[in-house]
Amino acid sequence: MSATLSNVIGLVKGPGVSPHTFEIVSADQERKLKLGEFVTYLVNIDAQEREVLARVNERQPLRLYPNGFLADPDLSPDFLASSLGYNGERSELFKITVEVLGYFDPELRDFINPRVTPRIGSQVRLASDEFLATVLNRRKVGSIGGAHIGSLLSRSKGRVPVVLDLEAICSTHLAIIASTGAGKSYLAGVLIEEMLSSYNRAALLVIDPHGEYDTLTEMHSLLKQADYSPEVSIYRPGEVKIRIGSLSMSDLRYLLPDMSERMEYVLRLAFQRVQRKSKQKHAGDSDRWRLDELIEELKAIGQLEDPESDDGEIAENGGKYKDTADAVIWRLNTALGQNQVFDNLQQVNLQDLIRPGKCAVMQLNQVDSRQQQVIVATLLRKLYQARVRTEKGEASQAENKDFYLPYPVFILIEEAHHFTPANGDAISTEILKQILAEGRKFGIGVGLISQRPGKLDADALSQCNTQFLLRIVNPVDQSRVRESVESVGQDLINELPALTKGQAIIAGAAVNAPLLCQVRSRVTSHGADDISAPKQWMTYFSKEETFRRERENSVIEVIPPRSRKTK
């Protein structure tokens, strides 16, 4: 593949330290050879001239001023140099180290390393915008499966668009990693806008623990077209019900923390009994039991001398597990009895919750972290089972409607380290890791968003084959990224602390080569802006706020006591 060749920007000096790097010498007066910039050179391979792409990863000056020129801060070193007959700008030279990516093979859709560095003295050119737009992106702007999220950072805004391959993202998962305030939620908003665009119309589920994505509802009007308008629905815990019978033993154990082995034993017996009876009563469905039925089984076990037997002898004053059963019942009533999320009968309908052209945002900021994890674990398990049974032909619209989901889905999880932590202490970890490992076979893609990769499960992070890395300052987090993200070179990892808000390193399956990107502006408003404490403090003393407080205080009336009537 060839593109219009740009002007020569330097000459090859020789090979670099590693076999796939080489050095060039350039005056680079216009400062175009920035870190992360792309250059090309021509090489003859199999009697065919190829244009090989390489990326700048180091820049060092070759000509330095003598120390004496820099001794007086009031005297310009350029002036001293010019008095001796040297022009400062024109006399500068730089040694630029570049890493060979290879020549692009359109059939393989990948770069092939020529395994030979260019000859000394060969011309090196700045890669043209057209060439980069062709070889870096797997899709074109506005094409089906393409997500235009920004432009190449080393070029002027908009000159080289960065378009991701959504097919690769949905099948091999993604991770958005950044420190607080670096723009990870903003980038996620851009990605959601692209996935819900008229040329993609994705089926999306967003797990939102902090209520940051409600502004996405603006898409319904902002992206509306004649034949299509994206739908965004915000769901709060009370609006999406999880049937208690769909909880697993692991879910119950997690909802009832600090249980003794004796309590777990009694709960497991009751759980097995209530599932068995539900299966007999509801034609094979073992998840139709209710909370009161589970409690009745616990009471029955508490009365038996031998709880292993269904028809065991009933003790006069309760069996040896009566106190234990009563303790488990109290915990169940506390955790589930008045819970706004779990219900005896209602169960969320997956096709109503998530479908093509719709983004369902689960706002979980009104419930505690343990309930958040159980809600996510239960939803993910149900989604996974539905996709597996649908793909295997075991569910249909007419029968097994609860497990019929005839289209792929993508799940974006904010604060992912809460749902799959490094220590494994979350009920949602197991099912999330299973989906990351096996979901591609059944059409379930996952996006993990986290500000603390050091607290994120390493196996889960390594399963995400497309990475968006924004500014990361913490050395522990940088180390975790370095260990888990194989497709990003050390030169780009070193750039992480220097990235500014909205700048990202993108690498992996969604692009043909790692690159630095400036994220585009969102169509919708950003809903995760920080609260300005000083502004709100000052607002408290404003005339309007003072008048409002005085007015509210003035309407408080003291009602006199009712006078007594005498006989």
Secondary structure, 3 states (H helix, E strand, C coil): CCCCCCCEEEEEEEECCCCCEEEEEECCCCCCCCCCCEEEEEEEECCEEEEEEEEEEEEEECCCCCHHHHCCCCCCHHHHHHHCCCCCCCCCCEEEEEEEEEEEECCCCEEECCCCCCCCCCEEEECCHHHHHHHHCCCCCCCCCEEEEEEECCCCCCCCEEEEEHHHHHHHCEEEECCCCCCHHHHHHHHHHHHCCCCCCCEEEEEECCCCCHHHHHHHHHCCCCCCCCEEEEECHHHCCEEHHHCCHHHHHHHCCCCCHHHHHHHHHHHHHHHHHHHHHCCCCCCCCCHHHHHHHHHHHHHECCCCCCCCCECCCCCCCHHHHHHHHHHHHHHHHCCCCEECCCCCCHHHHCCCCEEEEEECCCCCHHHHHHHHHHHHHHHHHHHHHHHCCCCCCCCCHHHCCCCCEEEEECCHHHCCECCCCCCCHHHHHHHHHHHHHCCEEEEEEECCHHHECHHHHHCCCEEEECCCCCHHHHHHHHHHCCCCCHHHHCCHHHCCCCEEEEEECCCCCCEEEEECCCCCCCCCCCCCHHHHHHHHCCHHHHHHHHHHHHCCCCCCCCCCCCC
